[in-house]
Amino acid sequence: MTLCEEVVAAGLAIQRDDGSHYDRFRGRVIFPIRNAKGLIIAFGGRAMGDAQPKYLNSPQTLLFDKSSVLYGMDLAREAIRQLDAVVIVEGYVDVIALHQHGFHNVVAPLGTALTGEHVQAIKKLTKHIYLALDADSAGIKATLKGLQTLNEHMDT
């Protein structure tokens, strides 16, 4: 596999129909996405300015399924156990800012609503789950959906 093929396979670049390539995360701040063991499995990009979508993740691969990965879980796991609680926020920047300010039991889904897979991973560590999503319409909608998902999966 050539270097260019590896970069495309990793989801960092996209090949155009004419065979040329472009940076998937151009104009974005890039964040490594790690699995629960701390290994980098994908990348996420936060748009600078008003570009849409606001958050963009690597495509799904054998290593990366965004419906089962929680951003920051590798760093939050021990704090979640110690505090017997987890706080779920919306994005990478929220997780990083809260960790920098001493709140180490914080994680975020990756551009998706809270899923059953997320809940299964969390409830191995704690039954005390707090949703701290944005107060805008998208955050309110995600909170309501998250509560429904928690209700469906906490007893299973």
C-alpha positions in Angstrom: 0.0 0.0 0.0 1.4 3.4 -0.9 1.6 6.3 1.5 -1.3 8.0 -0.4 -3.4 4.9 -0.1 -2.7 4.7 3.6 -3.7 8.3 4.1 -7.0 7.7 2.3 -7.6 4.4 4.2 -7.0 6.3 7.5 -9.7 8.8 6.4 -7.4 11.8 6.4 -7.8 12.4 2.6 -10.4 11.8 0.0 -9.7 10.7 -3.6 -11.5 12.7 -6.3 -12.9 11.1 -9.4 -9.9 12.4 -11.4 -7.5 10.6 -9.0 -6.3 13.7 -7.1 -6.7 14.0 -3.4 -7.8 16.6 -0.9 -7.6 16.9 2.9 -10.8 15.7 4.5 -10.2 18.0 7.5 -9.1 21.2 5.7 -10.0 24.3 7.7 -10.6 22.4 10.9 -8.8 21.8 14.1 -8.0 18.1 14.2 -8.4 15.9 17.3 -7.2 12.3 17.6 -9.9 9.9 18.6 -8.7 7.2 20.9 -10.4 3.9 21.9 -10.8 3.0 25.6 -7.2 1.7 25.7 -5.8 5.0 24.4 -4.9 3.9 20.9 -5.7 6.3 18.1 -8.4 4.8 15.9 -9.7 7.9 14.0 -9.6 11.7 13.8 -12.2 14.4 14.3 -12.2 17.9 13.0 -13.9 21.0 14.5 -14.8 23.6 11.9 -13.2 27.0 12.3 -15.9 29.7 11.8 -19.3 28.8 10.4 -18.3 25.9 8.1 -20.6 23.0 8.1 -20.7 20.4 9.4 -19.4 21.8 12.7 -17.8 18.4 13.6 -16.5 15.9 11.1 -15.1 12.5 12.0 -13.1 9.9 10.1 -15.2 7.5 8.1 -16.3 4.3 9.8 -13.6 1.6 9.6 -12.9 -1.8 11.2 -11.3 0.1 14.0 -13.7 3.0 14.3 -17.4 2.8 14.9 -18.6 6.2 16.1 -21.7 4.8 17.6 -19.7 2.8 20.1 -16.8 5.2 20.9 -17.0 7.9 23.6 -14.5 10.7 23.2 -12.3 11.0 26.3 -13.2 7.6 27.7 -9.6 6.5 27.9 -8.8 9.5 30.1 -12.1 9.5 32.1 -12.4 5.8 33.0 -10.6 6.0 36.3 -12.3 9.2 37.4 -15.7 7.8 36.5 -15.1 4.8 38.7 -13.7 6.9 41.6 -16.5 9.5 41.5 -19.1 6.8 40.6 -20.6 9.3 38.0 -20.1 10.3 34.4 -21.0 13.6 32.7 -21.8 13.4 29.0 -21.3 16.6 26.9 -21.6 17.3 23.2 -18.1 17.5 21.7 -14.3 17.2 21.8 -13.8 20.8 22.9 -16.3 20.4 25.8 -14.4 17.3 27.0 -11.0 18.9 26.7 -12.1 22.1 28.5 -13.7 20.3 31.4 -10.7 17.9 31.8 -8.4 21.0 31.8 -10.5 22.4 34.6 -10.4 19.3 36.8 -13.6 17.5 35.7 -12.0 14.3 34.6 -15.2 12.1 34.5 -16.5 13.7 31.3 -17.0 12.1 27.9 -18.8 12.9 24.6 -20.4 10.9 21.8 -18.9 11.5 18.4 -21.4 13.5 16.4 -24.2 11.0 17.2 -26.8 10.8 19.8 -26.1 8.6 22.8 -26.4 5.0 21.7 -27.1 1.7 23.4 -23.5 0.8 22.9 -22.4 4.0 24.7 -24.7 3.1 27.6 -23.4 -0.4 27.8 -19.8 0.9 28.1 -20.8 3.5 30.7 -22.9 1.3 32.9 -19.9 -1.0 33.5 -18.3 1.9 35.3 -21.3 3.7 36.9 -25.0 3.9 37.1 -24.9 7.7 37.7 -25.1 9.4 34.3 -25.5 13.2 33.8 -26.3 14.8 30.5 -24.8 18.3 30.1 -25.6 19.0 26.5 -26.0 22.5 25.0 -29.1 24.5 25.8 -29.8 25.2 22.1 -32.5 23.3 20.1 -30.1 20.6 19.0 -28.9 20.1 22.5 -32.4 19.9 23.9 -33.4 17.4 21.3 -30.2 15.3 22.0 -30.9 15.4 25.7 -34.5 14.1 25.2 -33.2 11.4 22.9 -30.4 10.6 25.3 -32.9 10.2 28.2 -34.9 7.8 26.1 -31.8 5.8 25.2 -30.7 5.7 28.9 -34.2 4.5 29.9 -34.2 1.8 27.3 -30.7 0.4 28.1 -30.0 0.9 31.8 -31.9 -2.2 32.9 -30.6 -4.5 30.1 
